[in-house]
Amino acid sequence: VQLQASGGGLVHTGGSLRLSCAVSGRTFSRYAMAWFRQAPGKEREFVATITYTRRTHYTDSVKGRFTISRDNAENTAYLQMNTLKPEDTAVYFCAVGDRPYDDFIASTAGRYDSWGQGTLVTVSS
């Protein structure tokens, strides 16, 4: 399985970015997708997930600002990030769920078995 994340960059506070995660080597539509992030000096943390039935869940700090989505025809997951804050600065990683047809909302890294390389998001104040 290969995941290719893209879309990171440098934005000012209040700006927007859309991250993409292209997946190959797995039947994309059957698996949950998630985004995690890791800020400098901190542990990796859960950001958002979308199940194969498109149920979504977000960490509290991004609710109302970030939207996770998926395009099964394109084997791609997205993370639309609006109203960005300096505390959103991190390397963002996408990940694929470890079992097909799993509608459980999983926010722990252990439930995802393949990861992208990460894309850096920097929000300047």
Backbone atoms as SQL, in Angstrom:
CREATE TABLE atoms (id INTEGER PRIMARY KEY, chain TEXT, resi INTEGER, resn TEXT, atom TEXT, x REAL, y REAL, z REAL);
INSERT INTO atoms VALUES
  (1, 'A', 1, 'VAL', 'N', 0.851, -1.201, 0.000),
  (2, 'A', 1, 'VAL', 'CA', 0.000, 0.000, 0.000),
  (3, 'A', 1, 'VAL', 'C', 0.885, 1.248, 0.000),
  (4, 'A', 2, 'GLN', 'N', 0.529, 2.206, -0.831),
  (5, 'A', 2, 'GLN', 'CA', 1.276, 3.470, -0.869),
  (6, 'A', 2, 'GLN', 'C', 0.327, 4.642, -0.688),
  (7, 'A', 3, 'LEU', 'N', 0.756, 5.597, 0.116),
  (8, 'A', 3, 'LEU', 'CA', -0.007, 6.810, 0.343),
  (9, 'A', 3, 'LEU', 'C', 0.880, 7.994, 0.015),
  (10, 'A', 4, 'GLN', 'N', 0.345, 8.911, -0.745),
  (11, 'A', 4, 'GLN', 'CA', 1.089, 10.105, -1.133),
  (12, 'A', 4, 'GLN', 'C', 0.314, 11.326, -0.674),
  (13, 'A', 5, 'ALA', 'N', 0.852, 11.994, 0.348),
  (14, 'A', 5, 'ALA', 'CA', 0.207, 13.197, 0.873),
  (15, 'A', 5, 'ALA', 'C', 0.790, 14.427, 0.204),
  (16, 'A', 6, 'SER', 'N', -0.058, 15.413, -0.003),
  (17, 'A', 6, 'SER', 'CA', 0.390, 16.665, -0.612),
  (18, 'A', 6, 'SER', 'C', -0.517, 17.796, -0.169),
  (19, 'A', 7, 'GLY', 'N', -0.113, 19.026, -0.493),
  (20, 'A', 7, 'GLY', 'CA', -0.950, 20.178, -0.236),
  (21, 'A', 7, 'GLY', 'C', -0.508, 21.068, 0.905),
  (22, 'A', 8, 'GLY', 'N', 0.522, 20.662, 1.623),
  (23, 'A', 8, 'GLY', 'CA', 1.002, 21.504, 2.705),
  (24, 'A', 8, 'GLY', 'C', 1.659, 22.763, 2.187),
  (25, 'A', 9, 'GLY', 'N', 1.941, 23.670, 3.111),
  (26, 'A', 9, 'GLY', 'CA', 2.584, 24.907, 2.731),
  (27, 'A', 9, 'GLY', 'C', 2.571, 25.908, 3.861),
  (28, 'A', 10, 'LEU', 'N', 2.908, 27.142, 3.517),
  (29, 'A', 10, 'LEU', 'CA', 2.963, 28.245, 4.482),
  (30, 'A', 10, 'LEU', 'C', 1.780, 29.172, 4.256),
  (31, 'A', 11, 'VAL', 'N', 1.013, 29.395, 5.308),
  (32, 'A', 11, 'VAL', 'CA', -0.125, 30.314, 5.226),
  (33, 'A', 11, 'VAL', 'C', -0.130, 31.218, 6.452),
  (34, 'A', 12, 'HIS', 'N', -0.840, 32.318, 6.323),
  (35, 'A', 12, 'HIS', 'CA', -1.012, 33.223, 7.460),
  (36, 'A', 12, 'HIS', 'C', -2.189, 32.765, 8.318),
  (37, 'A', 13, 'THR', 'N', -2.212, 33.221, 9.533),
  (38, 'A', 13, 'THR', 'CA', -3.329, 32.939, 10.419),
  (39, 'A', 13, 'THR', 'C', -4.640, 33.329, 9.742),
  (40, 'A', 14, 'GLY', 'N', -5.622, 32.424, 9.827),
  (41, 'A', 14, 'GLY', 'CA', -6.900, 32.663, 9.190),
  (42, 'A', 14, 'GLY', 'C', -6.999, 32.123, 7.779),
  (43, 'A', 15, 'GLY', 'N', -5.902, 31.678, 7.238),
  (44, 'A', 15, 'GLY', 'CA', -5.898, 31.156, 5.877),
  (45, 'A', 15, 'GLY', 'C', -6.401, 29.733, 5.781),
  (46, 'A', 16, 'SER', 'N', -6.364, 29.204, 4.565),
  (47, 'A', 16, 'SER', 'CA', -6.885, 27.861, 4.296),
  (48, 'A', 16, 'SER', 'C', -5.890, 27.060, 3.468),
  (49, 'A', 17, 'LEU', 'N', -5.967, 25.758, 3.661),
  (50, 'A', 17, 'LEU', 'CA', -5.223, 24.807, 2.842),
  (51, 'A', 17, 'LEU', 'C', -6.076, 23.558, 2.658),
  (52, 'A', 18, 'ARG', 'N', -5.839, 22.844, 1.570),
  (53, 'A', 18, 'ARG', 'CA', -6.471, 21.550, 1.389),
  (54, 'A', 18, 'ARG', 'C', -5.394, 20.497, 1.168),
  (55, 'A', 19, 'LEU', 'N', -5.358, 19.535, 2.055),
  (56, 'A', 19, 'LEU', 'CA', -4.425, 18.431, 1.928),
  (57, 'A', 19, 'LEU', 'C', -5.080, 17.287, 1.158),
  (58, 'A', 20, 'SER', 'N', -4.270, 16.588, 0.386),
  (59, 'A', 20, 'SER', 'CA', -4.740, 15.427, -0.358),
  (60, 'A', 20, 'SER', 'C', -3.906, 14.217, 0.012),
  (61, 'A', 21, 'CYS', 'N', -4.520, 13.057, -0.081),
  (62, 'A', 21, 'CYS', 'CA', -3.815, 11.806, 0.192),
  (63, 'A', 21, 'CYS', 'C', -4.267, 10.783, -0.842),
  (64, 'A', 22, 'ALA', 'N', -3.404, 10.483, -1.788),
  (65, 'A', 22, 'ALA', 'CA', -3.699, 9.515, -2.829),
  (66, 'A', 22, 'ALA', 'C', -3.237, 8.131, -2.384),
  (67, 'A', 23, 'VAL', 'N', -4.111, 7.153, -2.526),
  (68, 'A', 23, 'VAL', 'CA', -3.841, 5.805, -2.033),
  (69, 'A', 23, 'VAL', 'C', -3.805, 4.819, -3.199),
  (70, 'A', 24, 'SER', 'N', -2.834, 3.952, -3.187),
  (71, 'A', 24, 'SER', 'CA', -2.763, 2.878, -4.180),
  (72, 'A', 24, 'SER', 'C', -2.409, 1.574, -3.488),
  (73, 'A', 25, 'GLY', 'N', -2.808, 0.476, -4.119),
  (74, 'A', 25, 'GLY', 'CA', -2.480, -0.834, -3.577),
  (75, 'A', 25, 'GLY', 'C', -3.493, -1.399, -2.615),
  (76, 'A', 26, 'ARG', 'N', -4.623, -0.726, -2.487),
  (77, 'A', 26, 'ARG', 'CA', -5.681, -1.213, -1.603),
  (78, 'A', 26, 'ARG', 'C', -7.004, -0.762, -2.189),
  (79, 'A', 27, 'THR', 'N', -8.060, -1.547, -1.967),
  (80, 'A', 27, 'THR', 'CA', -9.388, -1.140, -2.439),
  (81, 'A', 27, 'THR', 'C', -9.878, -0.016, -1.542),
  (82, 'A', 28, 'PHE', 'N', -9.605, 1.174, -1.985),
  (83, 'A', 28, 'PHE', 'CA', -9.751, 2.384, -1.172),
  (84, 'A', 28, 'PHE', 'C', -11.123, 2.497, -0.524),
  (85, 'A', 29, 'SER', 'N', -12.166, 2.224, -1.294),
  (86, 'A', 29, 'SER', 'CA', -13.529, 2.472, -0.820),
  (87, 'A', 29, 'SER', 'C', -13.908, 1.626, 0.386),
  (88, 'A', 30, 'ARG', 'N', -13.176, 0.576, 0.680),
  (89, 'A', 30, 'ARG', 'CA', -13.532, -0.335, 1.763),
  (90, 'A', 30, 'ARG', 'C', -12.917, 0.055, 3.112),
  (91, 'A', 31, 'TYR', 'N', -12.057, 1.059, 3.114),
  (92, 'A', 31, 'TYR', 'CA', -11.273, 1.349, 4.303),
  (93, 'A', 31, 'TYR', 'C', -11.484, 2.755, 4.837),
  (94, 'A', 32, 'ALA', 'N', -11.369, 2.876, 6.148),
  (95, 'A', 32, 'ALA', 'CA', -11.357, 4.194, 6.758),
  (96, 'A', 32, 'ALA', 'C', -10.055, 4.921, 6.419),
  (97, 'A', 33, 'MET', 'N', -10.133, 6.226, 6.450),
  (98, 'A', 33, 'MET', 'CA', -8.966, 7.075, 6.261),
  (99, 'A', 33, 'MET', 'C', -8.883, 8.049, 7.433),
  (100, 'A', 34, 'ALA', 'N', -7.690, 8.458, 7.740),
  (101, 'A', 34, 'ALA', 'CA', -7.515, 9.396, 8.850),
  (102, 'A', 34, 'ALA', 'C', -6.357, 10.337, 8.575),
  (103, 'A', 35, 'TRP', 'N', -6.388, 11.444, 9.267),
  (104, 'A', 35, 'TRP', 'CA', -5.277, 12.388, 9.288),
  (105, 'A', 35, 'TRP', 'C', -4.805, 12.531, 10.735),
  (106, 'A', 36, 'PHE', 'N', -3.502, 12.500, 10.891),
  (107, 'A', 36, 'PHE', 'CA', -2.850, 12.789, 12.163),
  (108, 'A', 36, 'PHE', 'C', -1.865, 13.920, 11.922),
  (109, 'A', 37, 'ARG', 'N', -1.364, 14.494, 12.975),
  (110, 'A', 37, 'ARG', 'CA', -0.352, 15.541, 12.829),
  (111, 'A', 37, 'ARG', 'C', 0.638, 15.456, 13.969),
  (112, 'A', 38, 'GLN', 'N', 1.832, 15.969, 13.704),
  (113, 'A', 38, 'GLN', 'CA', 2.881, 15.998, 14.716),
  (114, 'A', 38, 'GLN', 'C', 3.569, 17.346, 14.672),
  (115, 'A', 39, 'ALA', 'N', 3.404, 18.086, 15.742),
  (116, 'A', 39, 'ALA', 'CA', 4.053, 19.387, 15.865),
  (117, 'A', 39, 'ALA', 'C', 5.467, 19.198, 16.408),
  (118, 'A', 40, 'PRO', 'N', 6.344, 20.177, 16.186),
  (119, 'A', 40, 'PRO', 'CA', 7.726, 20.064, 16.687),
  (120, 'A', 40, 'PRO', 'C', 7.766, 19.826, 18.184),
  (121, 'A', 41, 'GLY', 'N', 8.483, 18.785, 18.595),
  (122, 'A', 41, 'GLY', 'CA', 8.627, 18.501, 20.010),
  (123, 'A', 41, 'GLY', 'C', 7.440, 17.850, 20.671),
  (124, 'A', 42, 'LYS', 'N', 6.433, 17.489, 19.866),
  (125, 'A', 42, 'LYS', 'CA', 5.231, 16.877, 20.435),
  (126, 'A', 42, 'LYS', 'C', 4.975, 15.514, 19.810),
  (127, 'A', 43, 'GLU', 'N', 4.102, 14.759, 20.461),
  (128, 'A', 43, 'GLU', 'CA', 3.746, 13.459, 19.933),
  (129, 'A', 43, 'GLU', 'C', 2.723, 13.597, 18.808),
  (130, 'A', 44, 'ARG', 'N', 2.654, 12.566, 17.982),
  (131, 'A', 44, 'ARG', 'CA', 1.666, 12.549, 16.912),
  (132, 'A', 44, 'ARG', 'C', 0.272, 12.508, 17.523),
  (133, 'A', 45, 'GLU', 'N', -0.652, 13.302, 16.964),
  (134, 'A', 45, 'GLU', 'CA', -1.999, 13.336, 17.490),
  (135, 'A', 45, 'GLU', 'C', -3.029, 13.165, 16.375),
  (136, 'A', 46, 'PHE', 'N', -4.164, 12.614, 16.760),
  (137, 'A', 46, 'PHE', 'CA', -5.276, 12.408, 15.844),
  (138, 'A', 46, 'PHE', 'C', -5.898, 13.744, 15.452),
  (139, 'A', 47, 'VAL', 'N', -6.274, 13.869, 14.175),
  (140, 'A', 47, 'VAL', 'CA', -6.948, 15.068, 13.702),
  (141, 'A', 47, 'VAL', 'C', -8.380, 14.751, 13.260),
  (142, 'A', 48, 'ALA', 'N', -8.522, 13.795, 12.337),
  (143, 'A', 48, 'ALA', 'CA', -9.845, 13.505, 11.781),
  (144, 'A', 48, 'ALA', 'C', -9.837, 12.128, 11.142),
  (145, 'A', 49, 'THR', 'N', -11.035, 11.546, 11.059),
  (146, 'A', 49, 'THR', 'CA', -11.185, 10.274, 10.381),
  (147, 'A', 49, 'THR', 'C', -12.501, 10.240, 9.624),
  (148, 'A', 50, 'ILE', 'N', -12.531, 9.429, 8.568),
  (149, 'A', 50, 'ILE', 'CA', -13.748, 9.195, 7.804),
  (150, 'A', 50, 'ILE', 'C', -13.810, 7.694, 7.527),
  (151, 'A', 51, 'THR', 'N', -14.936, 7.087, 7.889),
  (152, 'A', 51, 'THR', 'CA', -15.069, 5.645, 7.678),
  (153, 'A', 51, 'THR', 'C', -15.440, 5.354, 6.227),
  (154, 'A', 52, 'TYR', 'N', -15.547, 4.083, 5.915),
  (155, 'A', 52, 'TYR', 'CA', -15.892, 3.725, 4.539),
  (156, 'A', 52, 'TYR', 'C', -17.340, 4.121, 4.218),
  (157, 'A', 53, 'THR', 'N', -18.162, 4.299, 5.267),
  (158, 'A', 53, 'THR', 'CA', -19.536, 4.763, 5.059),
  (159, 'A', 53, 'THR', 'C', -19.638, 6.287, 5.175),
  (160, 'A', 54, 'ARG', 'N', -18.474, 6.932, 5.292),
  (161, 'A', 54, 'ARG', 'CA', -18.372, 8.395, 5.352),
  (162, 'A', 54, 'ARG', 'C', -18.797, 8.988, 6.681),
  (163, 'A', 55, 'ARG', 'N', -18.824, 8.187, 7.726),
  (164, 'A', 55, 'ARG', 'CA', -18.964, 8.779, 9.053),
  (165, 'A', 55, 'ARG', 'C', -17.673, 9.507, 9.369),
  (166, 'A', 56, 'THR', 'N', -17.778, 10.655, 10.032),
  (167, 'A', 56, 'THR', 'CA', -16.596, 11.453, 10.334),
  (168, 'A', 56, 'THR', 'C', -16.492, 11.764, 11.816),
  (169, 'A', 57, 'HIS', 'N', -15.270, 12.031, 12.216),
  (170, 'A', 57, 'HIS', 'CA', -15.010, 12.402, 13.609),
  (171, 'A', 57, 'HIS', 'C', -13.761, 13.275, 13.642),
  (172, 'A', 58, 'TYR', 'N', -13.776, 14.290, 14.506),
  (173, 'A', 58, 'TYR', 'CA', -12.679, 15.248, 14.579),
  (174, 'A', 58, 'TYR', 'C', -12.216, 15.415, 16.020),
  (175, 'A', 59, 'THR', 'N', -10.959, 15.753, 16.160),
  (176, 'A', 59, 'THR', 'CA', -10.497, 16.164, 17.465),
  (177, 'A', 59, 'THR', 'C', -11.108, 17.533, 17.773),
  (178, 'A', 60, 'ASP', 'N', -11.322, 17.798, 19.043),
  (179, 'A', 60, 'ASP', 'CA', -12.067, 19.005, 19.425),
  (180, 'A', 60, 'ASP', 'C', -11.446, 20.297, 18.889),
  (181, 'A', 61, 'SER', 'N', -10.146, 20.357, 18.824),
  (182, 'A', 61, 'SER', 'CA', -9.481, 21.613, 18.466),
  (183, 'A', 61, 'SER', 'C', -9.687, 22.008, 17.006),
  (184, 'A', 62, 'VAL', 'N', -10.162, 21.089, 16.167),
  (185, 'A', 62, 'VAL', 'CA', -10.354, 21.434, 14.751),
  (186, 'A', 62, 'VAL', 'C', -11.813, 21.402, 14.331),
  (187, 'A', 63, 'LYS', 'N', -12.696, 21.032, 15.229),
  (188, 'A', 63, 'LYS', 'CA', -14.120, 20.963, 14.876),
  (189, 'A', 63, 'LYS', 'C', -14.617, 22.322, 14.415),
  (190, 'A', 64, 'GLY', 'N', -15.363, 22.316, 13.326),
  (191, 'A', 64, 'GLY', 'CA', -15.884, 23.555, 12.771),
  (192, 'A', 64, 'GLY', 'C', -14.924, 24.274, 11.854),
  (193, 'A', 65, 'ARG', 'N', -13.663, 23.839, 11.823),
  (194, 'A', 65, 'ARG', 'CA', -12.659, 24.478, 10.956),
  (195, 'A', 65, 'ARG', 'C', -12.141, 23.528, 9.884),
  (196, 'A', 66, 'PHE', 'N', -12.011, 22.263, 10.213),
  (197, 'A', 66, 'PHE', 'CA', -11.480, 21.273, 9.284),
  (198, 'A', 66, 'PHE', 'C', -12.602, 20.358, 8.808),
  (199, 'A', 67, 'THR', 'N', -12.473, 19.883, 7.567),
  (200, 'A', 67, 'THR', 'CA', -13.433, 18.934, 7.013),
  (201, 'A', 67, 'THR', 'C', -12.677, 17.817, 6.308),
  (202, 'A', 68, 'ILE', 'N', -12.933, 16.588, 6.704),
  (203, 'A', 68, 'ILE', 'CA', -12.345, 15.441, 6.029),
  (204, 'A', 68, 'ILE', 'C', -13.352, 14.903, 5.034),
  (205, 'A', 69, 'SER', 'N', -12.861, 14.480, 3.881),
  (206, 'A', 69, 'SER', 'CA', -13.732, 13.919, 2.851),
  (207, 'A', 69, 'SER', 'C', -12.962, 12.881, 2.062),
  (208, 'A', 70, 'ARG', 'N', -13.688, 12.199, 1.179),
  (209, 'A', 70, 'ARG', 'CA', -13.038, 11.187, 0.363),
  (210, 'A', 70, 'ARG', 'C', -13.699, 11.112, -1.000),
  (211, 'A', 71, 'ASP', 'N', -12.900, 10.800, -1.995),
  (212, 'A', 71, 'ASP', 'CA', -13.391, 10.586, -3.347),
  (213, 'A', 71, 'ASP', 'C', -12.976, 9.167, -3.732),
  (214, 'A', 72, 'ASN', 'N', -13.912, 8.244, -3.649),
  (215, 'A', 72, 'ASN', 'CA', -13.578, 6.845, -3.906),
  (216, 'A', 72, 'ASN', 'C', -13.209, 6.592, -5.367),
  (217, 'A', 73, 'ALA', 'N', -13.760, 7.382, -6.259),
  (218, 'A', 73, 'ALA', 'CA', -13.414, 7.217, -7.669),
  (219, 'A', 73, 'ALA', 'C', -11.962, 7.606, -7.938),
  (220, 'A', 74, 'GLU', 'N', -11.443, 8.533, -7.131),
  (221, 'A', 74, 'GLU', 'CA', -10.067, 8.996, -7.301),
  (222, 'A', 74, 'GLU', 'C', -9.102, 8.366, -6.290),
  (223, 'A', 75, 'ASN', 'N', -9.626, 7.475, -5.413),
  (224, 'A', 75, 'ASN', 'CA', -8.783, 6.856, -4.369),
  (225, 'A', 75, 'ASN', 'C', -8.029, 7.909, -3.557),
  (226, 'A', 76, 'THR', 'N', -8.729, 8.960, -3.223),
  (227, 'A', 76, 'THR', 'CA', -8.075, 10.092, -2.553),
  (228, 'A', 76, 'THR', 'C', -8.913, 10.574, -1.379),
  (229, 'A', 77, 'ALA', 'N', -8.223, 10.868, -0.300),
  (230, 'A', 77, 'ALA', 'CA', -8.837, 11.514, 0.853),
  (231, 'A', 77, 'ALA', 'C', -8.341, 12.951, 0.941),
  (232, 'A', 78, 'TYR', 'N', -9.166, 13.804, 1.526),
  (233, 'A', 78, 'TYR', 'CA', -8.844, 15.226, 1.624),
  (234, 'A', 78, 'TYR', 'C', -9.032, 15.717, 3.057),
  (235, 'A', 79, 'LEU', 'N', -8.314, 16.780, 3.359),
  (236, 'A', 79, 'LEU', 'CA', -8.531, 17.496, 4.611),
  (237, 'A', 79, 'LEU', 'C', -8.551, 18.981, 4.271),
  (238, 'A', 80, 'GLN', 'N', -9.746, 19.538, 4.281),
  (239, 'A', 80, 'GLN', 'CA', -9.903, 20.978, 4.057),
  (240, 'A', 80, 'GLN', 'C', -9.719, 21.674, 5.395),
  (241, 'A', 81, 'MET', 'N', -8.766, 22.582, 5.448),
  (242, 'A', 81, 'MET', 'CA', -8.438, 23.273, 6.689),
  (243, 'A', 81, 'MET', 'C', -8.685, 24.763, 6.526),
  (244, 'A', 82, 'ASN', 'N', -9.626, 25.281, 7.263),
  (245, 'A', 82, 'ASN', 'CA', -9.969, 26.698, 7.221),
  (246, 'A', 82, 'ASN', 'C', -9.654, 27.359, 8.553),
  (247, 'A', 83, 'THR', 'N', -9.606, 28.674, 8.528),
  (248, 'A', 83, 'THR', 'CA', -9.348, 29.463, 9.740),
  (249, 'A', 83, 'THR', 'C', -8.146, 28.896, 10.501),
  (250, 'A', 84, 'LEU', 'N', -7.075, 28.722, 9.788),
  (251, 'A', 84, 'LEU', 'CA', -5.886, 28.112, 10.384),
  (252, 'A', 84, 'LEU', 'C', -5.283, 29.001, 11.465),
  (253, 'A', 85, 'LYS', 'N', -4.718, 28.339, 12.465),
  (254, 'A', 85, 'LYS', 'CA', -4.103, 29.016, 13.594),
  (255, 'A', 85, 'LYS', 'C', -2.641, 28.577, 13.701),
  (256, 'A', 86, 'PRO', 'N', -1.803, 29.372, 14.330),
  (257, 'A', 86, 'PRO', 'CA', -0.392, 28.965, 14.490),
  (258, 'A', 86, 'PRO', 'C', -0.254, 27.598, 15.166),
  (259, 'A', 87, 'GLU', 'N', -1.156, 27.268, 16.059),
  (260, 'A', 87, 'GLU', 'CA', -1.080, 25.971, 16.749),
  (261, 'A', 87, 'GLU', 'C', -1.431, 24.790, 15.842),
  (262, 'A', 88, 'ASP', 'N', -1.874, 25.066, 14.624),
  (263, 'A', 88, 'ASP', 'CA', -2.094, 23.993, 13.647),
  (264, 'A', 88, 'ASP', 'C', -0.807, 23.617, 12.920),
  (265, 'A', 89, 'THR', 'N', 0.249, 24.363, 13.147),
  (266, 'A', 89, 'THR', 'CA', 1.528, 24.073, 12.509),
  (267, 'A', 89, 'THR', 'C', 2.020, 22.690, 12.906),
  (268, 'A', 90, 'ALA', 'N', 2.276, 21.854, 11.896),
  (269, 'A', 90, 'ALA', 'CA', 2.681, 20.474, 12.152),
  (270, 'A', 90, 'ALA', 'C', 2.945, 19.790, 10.819),
  (271, 'A', 91, 'VAL', 'N', 3.528, 18.611, 10.910),
  (272, 'A', 91, 'VAL', 'CA', 3.563, 17.708, 9.768),
  (273, 'A', 91, 'VAL', 'C', 2.298, 16.872, 9.831),
  (274, 'A', 92, 'TYR', 'N', 1.563, 16.844, 8.739),
  (275, 'A', 92, 'TYR', 'CA', 0.301, 16.126, 8.680),
  (276, 'A', 92, 'TYR', 'C', 0.504, 14.805, 7.927),
  (277, 'A', 93, 'PHE', 'N', -0.003, 13.744, 8.529),
  (278, 'A', 93, 'PHE', 'CA', 0.127, 12.405, 7.974),
  (279, 'A', 93, 'PHE', 'C', -1.253, 11.829, 7.683),
  (280, 'A', 94, 'CYS', 'N', -1.391, 11.183, 6.526),
  (281, 'A', 94, 'CYS', 'CA', -2.610, 10.444, 6.276),
  (282, 'A', 94, 'CYS', 'C', -2.354, 8.961, 6.530),
  (283, 'A', 95, 'ALA', 'N', -3.429, 8.248, 6.805),
  (284, 'A', 95, 'ALA', 'CA', -3.301, 6.834, 7.151),
  (285, 'A', 95, 'ALA', 'C', -4.543, 6.071, 6.713),
  (286, 'A', 96, 'VAL', 'N', -4.349, 4.785, 6.419),
  (287, 'A', 96, 'VAL', 'CA', -5.432, 3.901, 5.991),
  (288, 'A', 96, 'VAL', 'C', -5.766, 2.919, 7.107),
  (289, 'A', 97, 'GLY', 'N', -7.040, 2.662, 7.296),
  (290, 'A', 97, 'GLY', 'CA', -7.484, 1.722, 8.313),
  (291, 'A', 97, 'GLY', 'C', -6.941, 0.323, 8.091),
  (292, 'A', 98, 'ASP', 'N', -6.897, -0.446, 9.173),
  (293, 'A', 98, 'ASP', 'CA', -6.249, -1.747, 9.112),
  (294, 'A', 98, 'ASP', 'C', -7.198, -2.886, 8.780),
  (295, 'A', 99, 'ARG', 'N', -8.486, -2.587, 8.557),
  (296, 'A', 99, 'ARG', 'CA', -9.424, -3.670, 8.227),
  (297, 'A', 99, 'ARG', 'C', -10.527, -3.118, 7.345),
  (298, 'A', 100, 'PRO', 'N', -10.997, -3.895, 6.388),
  (299, 'A', 100, 'PRO', 'CA', -12.050, -3.403, 5.499),
  (300, 'A', 100, 'PRO', 'C', -13.421, -3.426, 6.168),
  (301, 'A', 101, 'TYR', 'N', -14.289, -2.576, 5.641),
  (302, 'A', 101, 'TYR', 'CA', -15.690, -2.538, 6.078),
  (303, 'A', 101, 'TYR', 'C', -15.825, -2.314, 7.583),
  (304, 'A', 102, 'ASP', 'N', -14.923, -1.554, 8.132),
  (305, 'A', 102, 'ASP', 'CA', -14.950, -1.243, 9.557),
  (306, 'A', 102, 'ASP', 'C', -15.548, 0.144, 9.754),
  (307, 'A', 103, 'ASP', 'N', -16.724, 0.219, 10.342),
  (308, 'A', 103, 'ASP', 'CA', -17.408, 1.494, 10.523),
  (309, 'A', 103, 'ASP', 'C', -17.149, 2.083, 11.900),
  (310, 'A', 104, 'PHE', 'N', -16.228, 1.484, 12.628),
  (311, 'A', 104, 'PHE', 'CA', -15.873, 2.005, 13.946),
  (312, 'A', 104, 'PHE', 'C', -15.082, 3.296, 13.800),
  (313, 'A', 105, 'ILE', 'N', -15.414, 4.286, 14.606),
  (314, 'A', 105, 'ILE', 'CA', -14.683, 5.551, 14.602),
  (315, 'A', 105, 'ILE', 'C', -13.410, 5.356, 15.422),
  (316, 'A', 106, 'ALA', 'N', -12.270, 5.333, 14.755),
  (317, 'A', 106, 'ALA', 'CA', -11.002, 5.057, 15.424),
  (318, 'A', 106, 'ALA', 'C', -10.107, 6.283, 15.418),
  (319, 'A', 107, 'SER', 'N', -9.676, 6.690, 16.597),
  (320, 'A', 107, 'SER', 'CA', -8.810, 7.863, 16.711),
  (321, 'A', 107, 'SER', 'C', -7.415, 7.511, 17.219),
  (322, 'A', 108, 'THR', 'N', -7.113, 6.232, 17.311),
  (323, 'A', 108, 'THR', 'CA', -5.789, 5.822, 17.755),
  (324, 'A', 108, 'THR', 'C', -4.960, 5.339, 16.570),
  (325, 'A', 109, 'ALA', 'N', -3.693, 5.646, 16.592),
  (326, 'A', 109, 'ALA', 'CA', -2.818, 5.327, 15.472),
  (327, 'A', 109, 'ALA', 'C', -2.746, 3.826, 15.203),
  (328, 'A', 110, 'GLY', 'N', -2.925, 3.030, 16.236),
  (329, 'A', 110, 'GLY', 'CA', -2.821, 1.589, 16.082),
  (330, 'A', 110, 'GLY', 'C', -3.879, 0.963, 15.194),
  (331, 'A', 111, 'ARG', 'N', -4.944, 1.686, 14.903),
  (332, 'A', 111, 'ARG', 'CA', -6.005, 1.176, 14.036),
  (333, 'A', 111, 'ARG', 'C', -5.737, 1.467, 12.562),
  (334, 'A', 112, 'TYR', 'N', -4.590, 2.044, 12.271),
  (335, 'A', 112, 'TYR', 'CA', -4.233, 2.397, 10.893),
  (336, 'A', 112, 'TYR', 'C', -2.886, 1.762, 10.590),
  (337, 'A', 113, 'ASP', 'N', -2.803, 1.045, 9.482),
  (338, 'A', 113, 'ASP', 'CA', -1.600, 0.254, 9.273),
  (339, 'A', 113, 'ASP', 'C', -0.719, 0.716, 8.122),
  (340, 'A', 114, 'SER', 'N', -1.126, 1.721, 7.403),
  (341, 'A', 114, 'SER', 'CA', -0.286, 2.260, 6.338),
  (342, 'A', 114, 'SER', 'C', -0.336, 3.771, 6.410),
  (343, 'A', 115, 'TRP', 'N', 0.827, 4.394, 6.233),
  (344, 'A', 115, 'TRP', 'CA', 0.949, 5.834, 6.458),
  (345, 'A', 115, 'TRP', 'C', 1.637, 6.512, 5.288),
  (346, 'A', 116, 'GLY', 'N', 1.232, 7.749, 5.048),
  (347, 'A', 116, 'GLY', 'CA', 1.917, 8.564, 4.067),
  (348, 'A', 116, 'GLY', 'C', 3.167, 9.183, 4.667),
  (349, 'A', 117, 'GLN', 'N', 3.895, 9.913, 3.837),
  (350, 'A', 117, 'GLN', 'CA', 5.188, 10.451, 4.259),
  (351, 'A', 117, 'GLN', 'C', 5.077, 11.754, 5.037),
  (352, 'A', 118, 'GLY', 'N', 3.931, 12.352, 5.032),
  (353, 'A', 118, 'GLY', 'CA', 3.742, 13.600, 5.758),
  (354, 'A', 118, 'GLY', 'C', 3.907, 14.811, 4.865),
  (355, 'A', 119, 'THR', 'N', 3.144, 15.836, 5.166),
  (356, 'A', 119, 'THR', 'CA', 3.246, 17.114, 4.466),
  (357, 'A', 119, 'THR', 'C', 3.211, 18.223, 5.504),
  (358, 'A', 120, 'LEU', 'N', 4.114, 19.172, 5.370),
  (359, 'A', 120, 'LEU', 'CA', 4.300, 20.209, 6.386),
  (360, 'A', 120, 'LEU', 'C', 3.330, 21.366, 6.175),
  (361, 'A', 121, 'VAL', 'N', 2.648, 21.703, 7.245),
  (362, 'A', 121, 'VAL', 'CA', 1.772, 22.872, 7.275),
  (363, 'A', 121, 'VAL', 'C', 2.350, 23.859, 8.284),
  (364, 'A', 122, 'THR', 'N', 2.603, 25.066, 7.828),
  (365, 'A', 122, 'THR', 'CA', 3.135, 26.115, 8.699),
  (366, 'A', 122, 'THR', 'C', 2.191, 27.296, 8.656),
  (367, 'A', 123, 'VAL', 'N', 1.712, 27.692, 9.831),
  (368, 'A', 123, 'VAL', 'CA', 0.798, 28.820, 9.936),
  (369, 'A', 123, 'VAL', 'C', 1.512, 29.939, 10.679),
  (370, 'A', 124, 'SER', 'N', 1.714, 31.028, 10.005),
  (371, 'A', 124, 'SER', 'CA', 2.425, 32.153, 10.614),
  (372, 'A', 124, 'SER', 'C', 1.446, 33.099, 11.294),
  (373, 'A', 125, 'SER', 'N', 1.922, 33.681, 12.374),
  (374, 'A', 125, 'SER', 'CA', 1.050, 34.601, 13.129),
  (375, 'A', 125, 'SER', 'C', 1.190, 36.016, 12.631);
